[in-house]
Amino acid sequence: MPKLDLKKQLKAFYGASAKGVRQVDVPAMRYLMIDGRGDPNKTPEYVQAVEALFTVSYITKFMVKRGPLGIDYGVMPLEGLWWADDWSVFTSRNKAAWKWTMMIHQPNLVPDDVIHAAIADAKQRKSLPALPKLRLETFAQGLCAQGSSRFRVGEG
């Protein structure tokens, strides 16, 4: 069974260059998402959100692989949206005031009912406190600046 390389297929959105920043227009895509707030290094809510997202994403992947579709694919990476009511919390590094949405892209080849079945399966298998906050949503990021964390302003 061949394995789909979704990161390669979506390289324009998942292949940041270390050489500089570029502009990308990210279309509407489906994500499993969980909203939260607080310092991701200190709040249990963040860890619980990430655990729920990856658990459901991996259960979904194996349901698709072993199901009638018989397609194998790699689970996509964790992504995050970060904001605050007062943007100065970013310059002051006041992470406790951060708000976030953590999310993992779900391929279009996966029917919604399979994802909902994976959520139900996760509820039966594990105690995941963030699972009730999990949602499947189509989100268009739109025009974005993309660059690698290895790129620094003034380089390139």
VEXSEBA-448822 format. One record per atom (N, C-alpha, C): residue in one letter; residue number from 1; y, z, x negated; atom name. Coordinates in pm, 1 decimal. Layout:
REM residues N
REC kenu rolo        v        w        u selo
REC    A  NUM        Y        Z        X   CA
...
This chain:
REM residues 156
REC kenu rolo        v        w        u selo
REC    M    1   -117.7      0.0    -85.6    N
REC    M    1      0.0      0.0      0.0   CA
REC    M    1    123.8      0.0    -90.1    C
REC    P    2    209.1   -100.3    -75.6    N
REC    P    2    331.3   -102.1   -157.9   CA
REC    P    2    428.7      5.9   -112.5    C
REC    K    3    507.7     52.2   -206.3    N
REC    K    3    606.3    155.1   -176.0   CA
REC    K    3    745.1     90.6   -174.7    C
REC    L    4    817.0    109.2    -64.0    N
REC    L    4    953.4     57.6    -55.4   CA
REC    L    4   1046.0    141.5   -142.4    C
REC    D    5   1127.1     76.0   -221.2    N
REC    D    5   1226.6    145.5   -302.4   CA
REC    D    5   1361.7    131.0   -232.8    C
REC    L    6   1388.9    225.2   -143.2    N
REC    L    6   1510.8    217.4    -62.6   CA
REC    L    6   1637.0    233.7   -146.7    C
REC    K    7   1629.0    315.6   -252.7    N
REC    K    7   1747.0    331.0   -339.4   CA
REC    K    7   1779.7    199.1   -408.5    C
REC    K    8   1677.5    122.4   -440.2    N
REC    K    8   1700.0     -8.1   -502.0   CA
REC    K    8   1756.6   -106.4   -398.8    C
REC    Q    9   1702.2   -103.0   -276.2    N
REC    Q    9   1751.4   -190.5   -169.4   CA
REC    Q    9   1896.8   -157.9   -133.2    C
REC    L   10   1933.3    -31.9   -145.5    N
REC    L   10   2068.7     13.6   -110.5   CA
REC    L   10   2147.6     49.2   -236.6    C
REC    K   11   2119.8    -21.4   -346.3    N
REC    K   11   2178.7     10.4   -476.7   CA
REC    K   11   2331.5     14.8   -472.3    C
REC    A   12   2391.9    -68.5   -389.9    N
REC    A   12   2538.1    -69.1   -380.6   CA
REC    A   12   2592.0     67.9   -340.4    C
REC    F   13   2511.0    147.3   -269.8    N
REC    F   13   2555.9    277.6   -221.3   CA
REC    F   13   2493.9    394.2   -298.8    C
REC    Y   14   2383.3    369.8   -369.0    N
REC    Y   14   2313.2    476.5   -440.0   CA
REC    Y   14   2304.8    452.0   -590.2    C
REC    G   15   2385.7    361.9   -642.1    N
REC    G   15   2381.1    329.7   -784.8   CA
REC    G   15   2516.3    340.1   -850.0    C
REC    A   16   2571.3    459.9   -856.2    N
REC    A   16   2703.6    480.0   -916.0   CA
REC    A   16   2700.4    446.4  -1065.0    C
REC    S   17   2808.0    387.7  -1111.9    N
REC    S   17   2819.0    349.5  -1252.2   CA
REC    S   17   2882.0    462.5  -1333.5    C
REC    A   18   2830.6    481.0  -1454.3    N
REC    A   18   2889.6    578.6  -1545.6   CA
REC    A   18   3013.0    520.4  -1613.6    C
REC    K   19   3039.5    391.7  -1592.1    N
REC    K   19   3150.1    323.9  -1659.6   CA
REC    K   19   3282.8    334.0  -1586.1    C
REC    G   20   3279.5    375.3  -1462.4    N
REC    G   20   3405.2    383.3  -1389.5   CA
REC    G   20   3385.1    408.8  -1241.4    C
REC    V   21   3495.0    411.3  -1171.8    N
REC    V   21   3495.9    434.0  -1028.0   CA
REC    V   21   3512.8    299.1   -959.9    C
REC    R   22   3441.2    279.8   -850.0    N
REC    R   22   3455.9    156.0   -774.5   CA
REC    R   22   3465.0    187.9   -626.5    C
REC    Q   23   3514.1     92.6   -553.5    N
REC    Q   23   3530.8    106.8   -410.2   CA
REC    Q   23   3408.6     46.8   -339.8    C
REC    V   24   3351.2    120.7   -245.4    N
REC    V   24   3240.7     70.2   -164.6   CA
REC    V   24   3270.3     97.5    -17.7    C
REC    D   25   3223.6      8.6     68.0    N
REC    D   25   3238.5     26.4    211.7   CA
REC    D   25   3100.0     57.1    267.5    C
REC    V   26   3074.9    184.0    295.2    N
REC    V   26   2942.3    229.5    337.7   CA
REC    V   26   2930.3    211.3    488.9    C
REC    P   27   2832.1    129.5    531.3    N
REC    P   27   2816.0    104.1    674.6   CA
REC    P   27   2751.7    221.8    747.5    C
REC    A   28   2741.4    207.6    877.4    N
REC    A   28   2674.4    309.5    958.8   CA
REC    A   28   2527.1    316.8    919.6    C
REC    M   29   2481.3    439.0    892.0    N
REC    M   29   2340.9    463.6    860.0   CA
REC    M   29   2297.4    591.9    930.5    C
REC    R   30   2166.1    606.9    949.9    N
REC    R   30   2113.2    725.8   1016.3   CA
REC    R   30   2084.9    834.6    914.0    C
REC    Y   31   2121.9    956.5    950.4    N
REC    Y   31   2101.2   1071.5    862.9   CA
REC    Y   31   2047.8   1188.8    942.6    C
REC    L   32   1965.1   1269.7    877.6    N
REC    L   32   1942.3   1405.4    924.3   CA
REC    L   32   2056.9   1484.8    865.2    C
REC    M   33   2122.8   1568.5    946.3    N
REC    M   33   2242.4   1638.8    902.2   CA
REC    M   33   2240.5   1784.5    947.6    C
REC    I   34   2302.3   1869.5    865.3    N
REC    I   34   2325.3   2010.0    901.0   CA
REC    I   34   2462.9   2049.0    849.9    C
REC    D   35   2542.1   2110.4    936.3    N
REC    D   35   2675.7   2158.9    899.6   CA
REC    D   35   2669.2   2304.6    857.7    C
REC    G   36   2759.8   2342.0    768.1    N
REC    G   36   2767.9   2481.3    726.2   CA
REC    G   36   2899.8   2509.6    658.1    C
REC    R   37   2909.4   2628.6    604.4    N
REC    R   37   3031.5   2669.3    533.7   CA
REC    R   37   2995.8   2769.7    426.1    C
REC    G   38   3081.7   2775.4    325.3    N
REC    G   38   3064.3   2874.4    219.9   CA
REC    G   38   3022.2   2814.5     87.5    C
REC    D   39   3020.6   2898.6    -11.6    N
REC    D   39   2985.6   2861.8   -148.7   CA
REC    D   39   2838.8   2818.8   -154.5    C
REC    P   40   2811.7   2694.1   -191.5    N
REC    P   40   2672.1   2649.3   -195.8   CA
REC    P   40   2588.5   2722.8   -299.5    C
REC    N   41   2652.9   2785.8   -396.6    N
REC    N   41   2580.3   2860.9   -500.1   CA
REC    N   41   2546.7   3003.8   -456.6    C
REC    K   42   2607.3   3048.5   -346.8    N
REC    K   42   2589.6   3189.3   -307.8   CA
REC    K   42   2541.5   3210.9   -165.6    C
REC    T   43   2566.2   3116.5    -76.4    N
REC    T   43   2531.5   3140.6     63.4   CA
REC    T   43   2388.1   3096.0     94.1    C
REC    P   44   2309.6   3182.9    156.1    N
REC    P   44   2173.3   3145.1    195.2   CA
REC    P   44   2173.1   3028.5    294.4    C
REC    E   45   2279.7   3014.0    370.7    N
REC    E   45   2289.7   2907.1    470.2   CA
REC    E   45   2274.3   2769.3    404.9    C
REC    Y   46   2329.6   2754.1    285.9    N
REC    Y   46   2319.3   2626.1    215.1   CA
REC    Y   46   2174.5   2597.7    174.3    C
REC    V   47   2110.1   2695.3    114.8    N
REC    V   47   1970.2   2681.0     71.7   CA
REC    V   47   1881.8   2650.7    192.2    C
REC    Q   48   1904.4   2719.2    302.8    N
REC    Q   48   1825.7   2697.5    423.6   CA
REC    Q   48   1846.8   2556.3    479.5    C
REC    A   49   1968.9   2507.2    472.6    N
REC    A   49   1998.1   2371.8    520.6   CA
REC    A   49   1923.4   2268.0    436.9    C
REC    V   50   1929.6   2282.4    305.6    N
REC    V   50   1862.9   2187.8    216.1   CA
REC    V   50   1711.7   2191.5    238.1    C
REC    E   51   1656.6   2311.2    253.1    N
REC    E   51   1512.9   2323.8    276.1   CA
REC    E   51   1470.9   2254.5    406.1    C
REC    A   52   1546.2   2273.4    513.2    N
REC    A   52   1513.5   2210.1    641.1   CA
REC    A   52   1524.8   2057.5    631.1    C
REC    L   53   1628.2   2008.4    565.6    N
REC    L   53   1646.4   1863.5    552.0   CA
REC    L   53   1531.0   1799.0    475.6    C
REC    F   54   1494.7   1856.5    362.0    N
REC    F   54   1386.5   1797.8    283.5   CA
REC    F   54   1250.9   1814.3    352.0    C
REC    T   55   1227.3   1928.0    416.5    N
REC    T   55   1100.2   1948.1    485.8   CA
REC    T   55   1080.0   1840.6    591.9    C
REC    V   56   1178.5   1821.0    676.8    N
REC    V   56   1166.0   1721.0    784.1   CA
REC    V   56   1160.3   1579.3    726.4    C
REC    S   57   1237.3   1552.1    622.0    N
REC    S   57   1234.8   1418.4    561.3   CA
REC    S   57   1097.7   1386.0    503.2    C
REC    Y   58   1034.0   1483.0    437.4    N
REC    Y   58    900.7   1458.8    380.1   CA
REC    Y   58    793.7   1449.8    488.3    C
REC    I   59    802.8   1532.0    591.8    N
REC    I   59    706.5   1520.5    702.3   CA
REC    I   59    720.7   1383.0    766.8    C
REC    T   60    842.9   1337.7    787.4    N
REC    T   60    866.9   1204.9    845.0   CA
REC    T   60    805.1   1096.7    757.5    C
REC    K   61    830.0   1104.4    627.7    N
REC    K   61    775.9   1005.2    533.1   CA
REC    K   61    624.1    995.7    546.5    C
REC    F   62    555.2   1109.3    550.2    N
REC    F   62    409.0   1106.4    555.9   CA
REC    F   62    358.1   1065.1    693.8    C
REC    M   63    432.1   1093.7    800.3    N
REC    M   63    393.8   1043.9    933.3   CA
REC    M   63    399.6    890.8    935.4    C
REC    V   64    501.3    834.2    873.9    N
REC    V   64    515.3    688.2    869.7   CA
REC    V   64    406.2    627.3    781.9    C
REC    K   65    380.6    689.2    668.3    N
REC    K   65    279.6    637.9    574.6   CA
REC    K   65    139.7    639.1    637.7    C
REC    R   66    106.1    747.7    706.3    N
REC    R   66    -27.8    763.3    763.7   CA
REC    R   66    -38.9    708.6    906.9    C
REC    G   67     73.3    672.0    966.2    N
REC    G   67     74.7    624.7   1104.0   CA
REC    G   67     55.1    475.1   1115.7    C
REC    P   68     79.8    421.8   1235.1    N
REC    P   68     58.7    279.5   1260.8   CA
REC    P   68    144.6    186.6   1173.2    C
REC    L   69    260.8    234.0   1131.3    N
REC    L   69    346.0    150.3   1045.9   CA
REC    L   69    284.6    134.5    906.7    C
REC    G   70    218.8    239.3    856.8    N
REC    G   70    153.0    234.0    727.1   CA
REC    G   70    245.7    195.3    612.8    C
REC    I   71    367.5    242.0    617.4    N
REC    I   71    466.4    207.8    514.6   CA
REC    I   71    497.6    332.0    432.0    C
REC    D   72    495.8    314.6    300.3    N
REC    D   72    532.4    423.2    210.3   CA
REC    D   72    673.5    396.7    157.8    C
REC    Y   73    751.2    501.1    150.4    N
REC    Y   73    887.3    490.7     96.1   CA
REC    Y   73    923.5    623.2     32.3    C
REC    G   74   1020.1    619.3    -56.8    N
REC    G   74   1068.3    741.6   -119.5   CA
REC    G   74   1172.6    810.1    -32.4    C
REC    V   75   1163.6    941.6    -23.8    N
REC    V   75   1265.8   1017.9     48.7   CA
REC    V   75   1398.1   1000.4    -24.9    C
REC    M   76   1502.0    976.4     50.0    N
REC    M   76   1634.4    951.4     -8.1   CA
REC    M   76   1695.0   1081.9    -61.4    C
REC    P   77   1794.0   1069.9   -148.9    N
REC    P   77   1853.9   1190.1   -208.2   CA
REC    P   77   1942.5   1267.2   -109.8    C
REC    L   78   1963.6   1392.2   -143.2    N
REC    L   78   2054.8   1477.5    -67.5   CA
REC    L   78   2197.5   1428.3    -89.4    C
REC    E   79   2273.0   1422.9     18.4    N
REC    E   79   2414.4   1385.5     11.9   CA
REC    E   79   2495.4   1494.8     80.5    C
REC    G   80   2623.7   1502.2     48.2    N
REC    G   80   2706.7   1604.7    109.6   CA
REC    G   80   2847.6   1557.4    136.8    C
REC    L   81   2901.6   1606.1    245.6    N
REC    L   81   3042.9   1588.2    278.8   CA
REC    L   81   3106.6   1726.0    263.8    C
REC    W   82   3220.0   1732.6    196.5    N
REC    W   82   3285.4   1860.0    167.4   CA
REC    W   82   3429.6   1854.3    214.2    C
REC    W   83   3477.5   1959.8    279.5    N
REC    W   83   3616.9   1966.5    321.6   CA
REC    W   83   3657.2   2111.9    341.0    C
REC    A   84   3784.2   2132.4    369.2    N
REC    A   84   3837.2   2266.9    395.3   CA
REC    A   84   3958.6   2253.1    485.8    C
REC    D   85   3989.5   2359.3    558.8    N
REC    D   85   4108.7   2359.0    643.2   CA
REC    D   85   4235.2   2350.1    558.3    C
REC    D   86   4230.4   2410.7    440.7    N
REC    D   86   4341.5   2408.3    345.8   CA
REC    D   86   4288.5   2348.5    215.7    C
REC    W   87   4335.0   2230.3    180.8    N
REC    W   87   4281.7   2158.3     64.9   CA
REC    W   87   4305.9   2230.5    -67.8    C
REC    S   88   4393.2   2328.4    -70.1    N
REC    S   88   4417.2   2400.6   -195.8   CA
REC    S   88   4295.3   2481.6   -239.4    C
REC    V   89   4198.8   2506.2   -147.8    N
REC    V   89   4079.3   2580.5   -186.9   CA
REC    V   89   3997.5   2502.6   -290.0    C
REC    F   90   4015.0   2370.3   -294.1    N
REC    F   90   3941.8   2290.8   -393.6   CA
REC    F   90   4004.7   2305.8   -531.2    C
REC    T   91   4136.6   2306.6   -537.8    N
REC    T   91   4201.8   2322.2   -668.4   CA
REC    T   91   4190.5   2465.2   -719.8    C
REC    S   92   4183.4   2561.7   -629.1    N
REC    S   92   4168.1   2702.3   -670.6   CA
REC    S   92   4020.5   2740.7   -686.0    C
REC    R   93   3931.6   2647.1   -654.8    N
REC    R   93   3786.2   2667.1   -664.5   CA
REC    R   93   3737.1   2782.2   -575.5    C
REC    N   94   3801.5   2798.6   -460.5    N
REC    N   94   3762.1   2899.8   -363.4   CA
REC    N   94   3648.0   2844.4   -278.1    C
REC    K   95   3528.4   2842.4   -334.2    N
REC    K   95   3413.8   2780.0   -268.8   CA
REC    K   95   3373.1   2851.1   -139.5    C
REC    A   96   3408.9   2976.4   -125.3    N
REC    A   96   3374.9   3050.4     -3.4   CA
REC    A   96   3441.2   2988.5    119.3    C
REC    A   97   3551.3   2916.5     99.9    N
REC    A   97   3624.9   2855.1    211.0   CA
REC    A   97   3582.9   2709.7    235.0    C
REC    W   98   3489.1   2659.9    158.1    N
REC    W   98   3444.7   2521.5    176.2   CA
REC    W   98   3365.2   2506.2    305.7    C
REC    K   99   3377.5   2390.2    365.7    N
REC    K   99   3292.8   2350.3    478.2   CA
REC    K   99   3213.4   2229.5    429.6    C
REC    W  100   3093.1   2213.3    481.0    N
REC    W  100   3010.2   2103.8    432.9   CA
REC    W  100   2915.2   2054.7    541.2    C
REC    T  101   2874.0   1931.3    522.6    N
REC    T  101   2763.9   1872.9    596.8   CA
REC    T  101   2669.0   1817.4    492.2    C
REC    M  102   2547.7   1868.6    489.2    N
REC    M  102   2446.0   1815.9    399.0   CA
REC    M  102   2360.8   1719.6    480.0    C
REC    M  103   2315.2   1612.5    412.7    N
REC    M  103   2246.3   1509.2    488.8   CA
REC    M  103   2152.5   1427.6    400.2    C
REC    I  104   2050.7   1369.1    464.4    N
REC    I  104   1956.4   1280.0    397.5   CA
REC    I  104   1939.5   1156.4    484.8    C
REC    H  105   1962.4   1040.7    423.5    N
REC    H  105   1949.5    912.1    493.5   CA
REC    H  105   1806.4    891.4    541.6    C
REC    Q  106   1792.5    844.1    664.7    N
REC    Q  106   1662.6    811.4    722.3   CA
REC    Q  106   1656.2    660.0    743.1    C
REC    P  107   1555.1    594.5    687.1    N
REC    P  107   1548.2    448.5    694.1   CA
REC    P  107   1541.2    396.1    837.2    C
REC    N  108   1598.4    278.9    858.0    N
REC    N  108   1596.9    216.0    990.5   CA
REC    N  108   1455.9    185.8   1039.0    C
REC    L  109   1361.0    167.7    947.7    N
REC    L  109   1224.0    135.5    986.6   CA
REC    L  109   1154.9    251.1   1057.3    C
REC    V  110   1211.1    372.2   1048.8    N
REC    V  110   1150.2    490.2   1109.7   CA
REC    V  110   1205.8    508.4   1251.3    C
REC    P  111   1119.1    500.8   1352.9    N
REC    P  111   1165.8    522.2   1490.0   CA
REC    P  111   1214.3    666.7   1511.6    C
REC    D  112   1312.7    681.9   1597.8    N
REC    D  112   1366.1    815.1   1628.4   CA
REC    D  112   1256.6    911.4   1674.1    C
REC    D  113   1160.4    861.1   1754.7    N
REC    D  113   1057.3    950.8   1806.1   CA
REC    D  113    970.2   1007.5   1693.8    C
REC    V  114    954.2    934.7   1584.2    N
REC    V  114    878.5    986.8   1469.8   CA
REC    V  114    956.8   1100.8   1403.7    C
REC    I  115   1086.8   1083.8   1391.8    N
REC    I  115   1170.2   1189.2   1332.1   CA
REC    I  115   1168.9   1313.8   1420.8    C
REC    H  116   1177.8   1294.3   1551.8    N
REC    H  116   1173.2   1409.1   1642.4   CA
REC    H  116   1036.2   1477.1   1638.2    C
REC    A  117    929.4   1399.4   1621.6    N
REC    A  117    795.6   1457.7   1606.5   CA
REC    A  117    786.7   1535.4   1475.4    C
REC    A  118    850.8   1486.4   1370.2    N
REC    A  118    851.8   1557.8   1241.2   CA
REC    A  118    927.0   1690.1   1253.6    C
REC    I  119   1034.1   1691.1   1329.5    N
REC    I  119   1109.0   1816.1   1351.7   CA
REC    I  119   1019.8   1916.5   1425.6    C
REC    A  120    950.0   1870.6   1528.9    N
REC    A  120    859.7   1958.6   1604.0   CA
REC    A  120    747.0   2010.1   1513.5    C
REC    D  121    694.8   1923.2   1427.7    N
REC    D  121    589.3   1962.0   1333.8   CA
REC    D  121    641.5   2068.4   1236.7    C
REC    A  122    762.4   2049.8   1185.9    N
REC    A  122    822.3   2146.1   1092.7   CA
REC    A  122    838.4   2283.2   1159.6    C
REC    K  123    875.7   2284.4   1287.2    N
REC    K  123    889.4   2410.8   1361.0   CA
REC    K  123    757.7   2486.6   1365.8    C
REC    Q  124    646.8   2413.2   1379.1    N
REC    Q  124    515.5   2476.6   1386.7   CA
REC    Q  124    465.5   2523.0   1250.3    C
REC    R  125    499.5   2450.2   1145.8    N
REC    R  125    446.7   2477.6   1011.8   CA
REC    R  125    518.5   2589.9    938.4    C
REC    K  126    650.9   2593.6    951.3    N
REC    K  126    729.7   2684.0    866.2   CA
REC    K  126    837.4   2755.1    946.4    C
REC    S  127    879.2   2867.0    892.6    N
REC    S  127    995.7   2935.4    947.1   CA
REC    S  127   1117.2   2880.7    872.1    C
REC    L  128   1192.9   2796.4    938.5    N
REC    L  128   1311.0   2733.6    879.0   CA
REC    L  128   1433.7   2772.5    961.2    C
REC    P  129   1509.5   2873.3    917.7    N
REC    P  129   1622.4   2921.8    996.0   CA
REC    P  129   1726.6   2814.8   1030.6    C
REC    A  130   1740.8   2711.9    947.3    N
REC    A  130   1842.6   2609.2    972.2   CA
REC    A  130   1794.2   2498.8   1065.4    C
REC    L  131   1666.9   2496.5   1098.1    N
REC    L  131   1612.3   2387.8   1179.3   CA
REC    L  131   1683.6   2367.7   1313.3    C
REC    P  132   1723.5   2473.7   1384.2    N
REC    P  132   1795.8   2452.3   1510.1   CA
REC    P  132   1931.2   2379.9   1492.1    C
REC    K  133   1986.6   2383.1   1370.7    N
REC    K  133   2114.4   2315.9   1343.9   CA
REC    K  133   2096.2   2169.1   1305.6    C
REC    L  134   1972.6   2129.2   1281.3    N
REC    L  134   1943.4   1993.4   1234.8   CA
REC    L  134   1968.7   1892.1   1345.6    C
REC    R  135   2029.4   1780.2   1307.5    N
REC    R  135   2052.1   1672.4   1404.1   CA
REC    R  135   2030.6   1538.6   1334.4    C
REC    L  136   1993.5   1438.8   1413.4    N
REC    L  136   1982.3   1301.2   1367.5   CA
REC    L  136   2104.5   1228.9   1420.0    C
REC    E  137   2180.0   1168.9   1328.8    N
REC    E  137   2306.7   1107.7   1369.5   CA
REC    E  137   2332.3    981.6   1287.9    C
REC    T  138   2393.5    884.2   1351.5    N
REC    T  138   2440.1    765.6   1280.4   CA
REC    T  138   2582.0    795.3   1234.4    C
REC    F  139   2606.7    770.4   1107.2    N
REC    F  139   2736.1    803.3   1047.8   CA
REC    F  139   2781.0    688.9    958.5    C
REC    A  140   2903.5    644.2    977.0    N
REC    A  140   2962.7    540.5    892.0   CA
REC    A  140   3063.4    608.4    799.7    C
REC    Q  141   3032.8    612.7    672.2    N
REC    Q  141   3125.1    674.8    577.6   CA
REC    Q  141   3248.0    588.4    556.5    C
REC    G  142   3232.7    456.4    569.4    N
REC    G  142   3346.2    365.0    553.4   CA
REC    G  142   3385.2    348.2    407.5    C
REC    L  143   3512.6    327.0    385.1    N
REC    L  143   3564.1    299.6    251.6   CA
REC    L  143   3559.7    426.2    165.7    C
REC    C  144   3492.3    417.8     51.2    N
REC    C  144   3472.5    533.4    -37.1   CA
REC    C  144   3497.0    494.5   -182.3    C
REC    A  145   3529.9    593.7   -261.6    N
REC    A  145   3534.4    577.4   -407.0   CA
REC    A  145   3402.5    630.4   -460.4    C
REC    Q  146   3339.9    554.3   -548.9    N
REC    Q  146   3210.4    593.5   -602.0   CA
REC    Q  146   3214.1    591.4   -753.7    C
REC    G  147   3165.8    697.9   -814.1    N
REC    G  147   3156.2    704.9   -959.3   CA
REC    G  147   3054.3    809.2   -998.7    C
REC    S  148   3004.2    796.9  -1116.9    N
REC    S  148   2906.4    890.8  -1168.2   CA
REC    S  148   2975.5   1017.3  -1215.9    C
REC    S  149   2903.3   1128.4  -1211.5    N
REC    S  149   2959.1   1253.5  -1263.6   CA
REC    S  149   2976.6   1246.5  -1414.7    C
REC    R  150   2914.7   1146.3  -1477.8    N
REC    R  150   2930.7   1127.9  -1622.9   CA
REC    R  150   3063.1   1061.3  -1657.5    C
REC    F  151   3127.9    999.8  -1557.8    N
REC    F  151   3257.0    934.5  -1581.1   CA
REC    F  151   3368.2   1038.4  -1569.8    C
REC    R  152   3460.1   1035.4  -1660.1    N
REC    R  152   3573.9   1128.7  -1657.9   CA
REC    R  152   3703.1   1048.3  -1651.5    C
REC    V  153   3801.0   1100.7  -1580.7    N
REC    V  153   3930.6   1034.0  -1569.7   CA
REC    V  153   3985.4   1012.9  -1709.9    C
REC    G  154   4036.7    893.7  -1735.0    N
REC    G  154   4091.8    862.1  -1866.4   CA
REC    G  154   3991.8    787.9  -1954.0    C
REC    E  155   3862.7    784.6  -1910.0    N
REC    E  155   3761.7    710.3  -1983.8   CA
REC    E  155   3748.5    571.8  -1924.3    C
REC    G  156   3679.4    484.7  -1995.4    N
REC    G  156   3641.0    354.4  -1941.3   CA
REC    G  156   3741.5    252.5  -1950.5    C
